Amino acid sequence: MPAVADVGADDRVAVADARPAWAVASAARGHADSGTRLNARVYLAGRDPRGLNAFVASVSDPKSRAYRHFLTPAQYRARFGPTDAQTTAVRSWLESAGLTVTGSNQHYVSVRGSVAQAEKAFGTTIDDYPDATAKGATHYAPAGRVTVPASISSAVLGVTGLDNGSHRTRPLVANDGAVRNSATQRDDTLPGPPSAVLRAGPCSAYYGQNPAKDKPPTYGRTGVWTNCGYTPQQFRSAYRLSNDLTGAGQTVAIVDAYASPTIESDISTFTKNHGVANLKPGQFTQSLPSAWNSVSECGGNSWYVEESIDVTAVHDIAPDAKIAYVAAASCNVEDEQEALSRIVDNKLATIVTNSWNRDEESHTSQAERDAFEQIFKQGAAEGIGFYFSSGDCGADDPNTGCPVYTDGPYTEFPPSDPYVTAVGGTSLAVGSDGRQLWQTGWNNVASNLTPDGTAWTPEPGTGYPSTYLSGAGGGTSVLYPQPSYQANVVPESLSKTLPNGKPLTSPMRVVPDVAADADNNTGILAGSTQHFPDGTDRYHETRWGGTSLAAPLFAGIQAVTQQVIGAPFGFANPAIYAQHGTAAFDDVTDTPGGPNLLLGVVRNDYTNPSDPNSPLITRAQTFGHNGLTHATTGYDNVTGLGSPGAKYFTAYGSRP
């Protein structure tokens, strides 16, 4: 949103709030050091923000005459981008305020200066606040609203960079074993492979292949060992893809931090091992930044695994689609935004899958969220759709083992933004013939094998929240009102109730929108180069999960569907929600076999996932169990509308 109509002293206008939620007045520890240097960005609102909103609504609406009449990037800039006069006026004001302009583009003007100069320029005070994650540490942030001169307020979307709290996103790899850096590294140099992640056996090539006969029964019957990881053939069969549905003519962009140096050789080895077509020359491209930063604090090579999962999943589903890997210079928000901007400014793809996020409110200011949303709107205007993993810890209940960022459950951002498609997760059972047997919502609780090996504790399927492991992110946004496409689809029991049970007066955005396989127990088999305890680096295949799997799987499905309809979706949610209740979706519930039939697996895990000689822990994991979110008939906050069904690929028309 552009400047808020709140004129203050000296004809200044408040813009989008730059304060993170942790900058609470009662916690302030005094004024920040006036000489501290900071880097900020002033985001530009463009020449016609209201017109952009109207255009995005019409071009994305299947009932509109403007549906799919997209703009080129050049047309977008001419119609909705900032004018030269707007950019010049903003630059001149910043320089006159004593800040040094370090760069500008169609999205923002970047500046550098001291805390004192920033306070003067933006009409606010910058104070110190305690760091909730590091005892004794502090961060600075604005103590009040940021303001700009009224004369340029219509040109300003918001200001970021006025605080030095964490602005890192996190990859969403649910592997039940840490993906760790194998060594320390410089912050501008990419490291070698991450430490190996090894899976203990036994495992099953398909669901139910290998009964756990030597373990106590689960749910009154013999349990089954967890899956080894689904192959490309199993995924294509489970999602009912015929040989001619390959994603031909489509391009999927993948955005992650950094870039695996071995990705192309890893994919080549994987496709050869599993008898599927390798990437053809030119089918895989990489768009890399000029330099890397924050490698140590972002986990450097842990992002290589995310890239491997994303590329493998898209190629499994859509083997003829082109893949454009667009690397962010780090996991910091501004670098992720830069990567997304490269896509929309150059139209590198029409489908963009993202397997990273951060909590919606506590570490993300309105100004940051608005800057992201402007990119999403530009993409929608150009026929580009953004797909985001919904999260890997359900409603992020702090009573579970989920990372704690607030004192209550919350949704993730960017998936909560109404201009993206949030992809939730399922537990997917594939049978011996490759067909889908059933799905549940992805939410797992675990029971440990007793020391004498005769029982499970607690009883499988009980013990939430202490037994909760992981599950699809979902819940009700505290920030975004209900978008029109969710009206009359999402029940009020969800849209007007937060996951903690607090009632709301108005309906709000609920996530996710759709779902695909995400459970690590029913996850993807993918290969990557990893660092082993013996000091060697070598290719290794293992099973992975998370909504970081679900998002690229669904992106591949969108590529196939665009092949069928002969046009891009652009922002897909209005079209997707129009299919509510049809055969386009499989309606997924937590109990597909009936309310009294629990489902799950038995699995062994190494206590040290890099050491096959470490002790084993044996657990029974039960599917579809979460105290706060549930997969139910109709729309739900685990799987959204559901998983792509038998009619999904033909539900949106066909190539003219």
N, C-alpha and C positions, 0 to 999 in steps of 0.2 A: 504494500500500500504506500502511496506517496505521503507527503507531509500531513500530519494531523492538524486540523484547523483549531489551533490553540495558541493564539497570539499572546505573547508575554511582553515583558519589559523590552524597550528599545525595538519594538516590532520584530520580535523573534518568534519562530514557530517551532513547536515540538514535532520531532519526527519519530519514526518507529523506535520503540524502546531498546536501548543498547545495553540495559542492565540484565545480567543473568540472574536467575532466581535466588542464587546464594548471596547476592549483594543486598542483605537485609539491614536496614538502618540500625536496628538494635544491636547488630553484631559488629558494627564498624569499629575499627581500632585506631582511628585517627586519619589524618590526611596523608596521602601517598607522597613519596619523595618527589618534590617538584621538578627535580632534574632528571628523573628517570626518562629514558627515551622509549618511545613507542611507535609502532607502525599501524596506521589506520587506513580504512577504505571508506570512501563516501560513494555509496551506490546510487546510480542514476535512475530516476523514475521513468524516463522516456517521455515521448511527446504526447502520448494519448493513453494513459493507463486504463481509463474507463472503456475506451474503444477496444483495447486489447482484451479486457474481460469479456466484452460482448462478442468479439470475434471468436475467441476460444470456445465460448458456449455454443455458438452456432455451428462452427466447423466440426465440433465433436458430437453433435446431436444427430442421431440417425433420422430424426423427423424433420430436420432443417433442410431447406433448399441449398444451403451452403455446406452441407455435410461433405467432408473430405476435399473441399476446395482449398487446399493448403497453399501457403506462401513459400517462396524460396527464401533463403537467408537474406539475400539482397532486398527482396520485397519487404521482409519483416523490418529490416533496418530503416528503410525509407518510410514505412508506415507507422512503426511503433518505437523505433530506437530513439535515443536522445538526439536533439539537433546539435549542430556545431555550436550554436549560440549558447545552448544550455550548458554544454561541457565547458566552454570557455568561461562562462560566468562562474561556474563552480570552482574551476581552477583559480581564477582571479581572486575570488573571495578567500580561498584557502591560503594562497600566497600572501595576501594582504593581512591575514591573521597571524603570520609568522611561521606557518608550516611550510615544509619543503615538499613540493610535488615530485614524487618519484616515478610516476607513470600514469597512464590513463588508457582506457579503451571504451567500447560501447557500453560496458557494464558498470564501470566505476572509475574514480580517480583515487589513486593511492598517495598517501602522504606520510612524512616522518617528522617527528618533533618531540619536544619534552612534554611531560605531564602538564606543566604550567601553560605551555602554548596550546595544548589540546583543550584545557579547561576554558581558556579565553575564546578559542575558536568555536567551541561547541556549547558554551554557556552552561557548563555544569561543573561540579566538584568531583574530583576523583579521590576516593578513600581506599584504605586498606581493610581487608576482611579476612577472617581466619579460613584456612584451607581445611575442609572437613576430612580430607584423606591423609594429611601429613601434619602431625602434631607440631605446633609451634610455627608452622609456615603461614605465610599470608599471600593473598593476591589482591591486586588493585582493580577497581571497577568504578564506573560512574555512580555517584550517590543520588543523582536525580535524572530527570529526563534530559536528553540531548536536544538542543535547539539550534536552528540555523536562521539567518536573516530572512525575513518574509519575502524579500525580493527574489530569492532563489529557491524558496521552499518547494515550489511545484516541480523543480528539477531533481529533488533529493528523495530517494527511496528510504535510506537509512544509513547509519554509520556503524561499522564494526571495527574491532581492534582496540577499543578503549579499555579492555580488561585483559589480564594475563592469566586467567584461569584456563583449565583444560579445554581445548577445542578439538580434541582428537575424536575421530570416529573409530569404530572397532569392527573387525571382520566377524562374520557370523558362521563359524565352523563348529558344528556340534559333533565332536569326535569322542567324547568321554575320555579324553586323554590329551594332555597339554601339547600344543604345537609350540615348541620353544626355539628360541634363538640358539644356534649351535656355537656362537662365539660373539664377543663384543665387536663393535665396528665403528668406524668413523661415521659421523652424521651425514656426510655427503657421498659415501661410497656404499654400494650394495654389497652385502655379505654373501658367503657361500650358502649352501643348502641348509634348511632347518634340521633339527634333530629328528631322527626317524621315529615314526609312530607305528608300533607293531600291534597286531591283533592276536590275541590268544585263541586257539581253537577249543573245541570243534566249532564248525560253522556249517551252514546249509546252503547249497547252490540255489535252492528255491524254498519258499516258505513250507515248513513241515517235512522237508526231506530227511532230516537227521533228528530223530526223537532223542530226548535226554533221559534215556531209560535208567541210567545209574544215579539220577537225582530224584529228590522227593517230588511227588505230583504237584502240579500247579492248577488251581481251580478245579480240583477233583479228577484230573486226568494227567497223563504223561505230558510233560512239557516238550518244547522243541528248541533246538539250538538256534541261535541267532543267525542271520544271513551272512554270507561271505561278501556280499556287495553285488548289486545288479549290474549286468552287462548292457551294452547298447541294444542288443537284440531283445533282451527282456524288457527294457524300458519302452522301446517302440511297440512291442507287442502289448504290453500292459496298457498303453495309451491308445491302442487301436489304430496304429499308423500303417497304412498300406504302402507298398513299395514306391508308389509314385508321389507320396507325400514326403518331400525331402527339404522343404524350405528353399528351393531353387529360386534365384533372383532376389533374395532378401539379404539384408545385412543386419547383424546383431552386434551392438557395441557392449563391451564389458568394461566397467569402471572399477578399478581397485587401486590401492596404493602400491607403488613400486612395480617391478617387472621381473619375473623369474628368468634368469639367463638361460635356463634349460627347457623352457616351455615347448618349443617346437620339436626338439628331439624327444622330449617326454611324450608328447601326443603321438609322434610317429611310432614310438615303441609300443604305446598302448594300442593303437589301431592295428598294428601288425600282430600283436599278441592275440587280438580278439577277432581277427578276420573281417574287419570293416575298412572302408575306404579312408585313406589318410587325407589330410588337408592338401588340396591341390595348390600349385604355385599361384600366389596372389590371393588365395582364399583366406589367409590369416595375415592381418597387418597389425602393426603396433604404432601407436602415437605416443611418443615419450616426451617428457618435459626436458628442458635444457640442463637441469641439475636436480639432484635429490636433496632432501633435508630431513631432519628429525628422525633419522633411521633408527637410532637406539631406542628412543622413547616410543616409537610407533611399532616396535617389534619387528622391524625389517623383514627378515626372511619368513616370518610367520605368514605374511601375505602371499608368498609363493604358492602355498597350499590352496588358498582361496582362488587364486588365478587358475590353478590346475583343475579344481572342481568346476569352476564356471565354464572354462573352455570345453572340458570333457562333456559336461551336461548339455550344453548347446549343441555340440557336434553329435552327441548320441541321438538327440531328438531330431535335429535338422541337419543331416550330414552334407547337404549341398549349400547351406546358407553360408555367406561370408561372415567372418568374425573380425571385428575391429577392436583390438585391445587398446584401451585408452587409459594410460597410467597417470595417476596423480603423483605429484612430487613427494607427498607424504600422506599420512592419515589425518592431517589437520584440515579443518573445515574449509579454509580458503583454498587449499590445494585441490580438494575434492570438487569444489565449485569451479575451479579453473578447468579441470578435466571435463566436467559436464558442459561448460561453456564452449570448449573446443568442438564438442559434438554438435551443438545447435548452431554455432557460428559457421560451421563448414558442412553441416548435414552429413556427418560421417556414417549415420545409420538411421533406421526408422524405429528400431527397438533397442532400448538401453536397459541392461540388467545390472543391478547394484546389490551387492551382498554385504552391506555395512550400514550402520546407523549409530544413533546416540539417543539418550533419553530426551523426551519431548520438551520438557520445561526447565529442569533444574540447571542444565549446563548450556542451554541454547537460547539466545536472546531473540526477541521479535525481529530485530534488524537482520540477524543471520537467517532466520526462517523466511523472511520476506525476500532476501537475496536468492535463496534457493528457489522459492516459488516463482520468481520472475523467470528463472531459467526454464522451469517446468512449463510455464505458460508460453514461452518462446517456442519450446519444443512442440507443444500442442498446436500452435499456429502453423508450424512447418510440417506437421504430420509425423512427429516423433513422440513415441510413448515411453514413459519411464516406469520401470518395475523394480520394487524394492522388497527385500526380505523383511518380514514383519517382526522378526526377533526370535530368540531361541530360549526364552525363559518365561513363557506364558504371559501373565499380566505383571511380571517382575515383582511378585509378592516378596517383600523384605523378610517374611517369616520362613521363606525357603532359602536355599543356598544361592539364590540369584544375586548378582552384584547389586549393592544397595546404593542408590543415588538420591532417593527421597525417603520419607517416612511412611510411604504407602505405595500401592500398586500404581503403575503408570504405563502409558503407551510409548512407542518409539517414534522418533523423527529421523528421516523424512517419510517413512510409511504412513504416518498420520496425516500428512498433507493431502488435502482433497484433490490435488492435481496429479497424483501418482497412483499407480495400482500396487496395493500392498498384497504380497503373496504369503499366505499362511502355509501350514504344513499338515501332512497326513502321515500315518503309518500304513504302508502299502504292502499287501501280501500278493506275491506273484506265484502262480502254481507251476507244476512241472511242465505244462504245455506253453508257458509264457503268458497265459491269460491272467487278468486281474481276478483274484479271488474275493477280496474285500478291502476296504480301507476304514481306518478309524481316524479321529482327530489325533494329531501328534501331541501327546502329553503323557509323560512316563513317570511312574513311581517304581522304586526298586526295593526288593527284600533280599537280605543277605542269607546265604546258607549258614546254618549253625555250625559251630566248630566240629560237632560229631557227624555232620553231613546227613542228618536225618530229617531236618525240617527247615522252613524258611522263617525268618523273623524280620519284621512282623509278617502277618499273613499277607500273601501277595494281593495287591490292589488296595491296601490300607495304609494308614500312617501319614497322609498328607497333613502338614507341609514338610515334616522332617524327612520323608522318603522321596520327595520330589527331585527329579533329575533335570529334565529339560522339556520344552514343548514350544509350540508355535506361539509367537508373540500375538497378542490380541487384547482388545479392550476399547474403552471409550475415551476419546480425546477430551482433555480439559480446555483445549484452546480453539479447536475448529468447529464451527456450527455444522449441523448436518447438511451435506451437499444435496442438491435436488435429486440426483440419481439414486440416493439411498432412501428417499421419502417413499413410504408405502411398501418398502421392502424390508428394512431393518426394524424389528419389533421395538416398541418403546421400552420394553424391559431392559434392552441394551442401550438404546440411544439416549435414554433419560436416566440412566443409572451408571455410576462409576463402578469399576470392579470391586471396590471396597464396600459397595452397597449404598453409598451416598446418593440420594436422589438429586436430579437436575431439573431445573424449571423449563429448559428448552432442549430439544434433541440435538445431539452432537455427532460428529463424525465417529464412526466405529470401524475398526480394522480387525481382520484383513478383508480384502475384496474377493480373493480366490485362493486356491491352494493347490499344492502338488506335493509329491513325496519329499519328506524332510527327516524322518526318523533315522538316526544313525543305525538302528537295528535293521532297517529295511533300505539302507542308503545305497549310494553309488559306489561302484568300484572305479577308482581313479589311480593313475600312476604319476609319480613325480620323483625327482632326484632328491635324496635325503642323506643326512650325515649319520653314520652308524657309530656305535661305541668303539669299534675297532679302528676308528680314525679314517675309514674310507667313505667316499661319496658314491652312491650308486642308486640306480633306478629301483623303485619299490612300489608295488600296488597294494592298496588297502581300501577299506570301506570308510566312507565319509557321509555325514548328514548335516542337518540344519536347514533353516529356511534359506541359507546361502546355497543350498542345493535346489530348493523349491523354486527360487526366483529364476535361475538360468534354465531350469526345466520348462517353466512356464514361458520364458522368453522364446525358447525353441518351439514350443507349441504355437505361440503367436506368429513366428516366422512361417511355419507350415500353413497356418490359417490365412496369412497374407498372401501366400502363394496361391491358395485356392480362390480368394476373392479378387486377386489382381490389383490390390491397392493397400496402402498402409492403414492401420487403425488410427494412428495419431494417439491422442489421449483416449484410451479404450474404455474407461469406466462407464460412460453413458450407454455405449453399445453392449457392454458386458451385462450391466444390470437390466437391460431390456430383455435379456434371456432368462431372467429369474423364473424358476419353476418349470423350465422346459428341459428337453432331453439334451440340451447343450451341456448341462452339468450333472455330474453324479452327486447327489445329496449325501454328504458324509456325516455319519453320527459316531458317537463314541462306542456304541454297542451294535454293530451291524448284524450280529447273530442273535440279538434279543437282549433284553435288560439283564438277564441272569447269566449270560455267557461272556465271561471275561476272556480277553485275548492278550497274548504277550509272548515273550521268549525267555530262554535261559542263556546266559552268556558268562564266559570267563574273561577277566581283564587282568593284565599285568599291573601291579601296583606302580611300577615305573614303566610307562609305555615305550621307552626306548631300550629297555633291558629285558630280553626274553628269559633271563634267569631270575628275574625278580619274582616274589611270591604272587600267587593268583588270588583274586577275589571272585567268588562265584555269586551271581545274583539272578533273581527272577525279576524281569522288568515287565510291568503291566502297562498296556496301551490305554490311551483315552482317559487318563485320570488327572484331574486338576481341581483344586478346591474353588477356583475363581472363574475359570473359563471352560466352556463345554461345547462340544460339537453335537448339535441337535438337529431335528428336522427343520428344514428351511434355512434362512440365513443364520449364521452363528459367528461368534468371535474367536473361533479357532480356524475354521476353513472358509469363512465368508459365504459366498454363493455355492461353494463346493469345488470339486475337482473336475477338470475337463471331461465331458462324457462322450458317448459314441457319436453324437450329432454336433459336437462342438465345431468341427472344422468346416461344416457346411451351413452353420446357423446364421452366418453373416452375409450370405449371398455367394455368388460365384463369378469367376472372371468373365467380363462381357465378351 
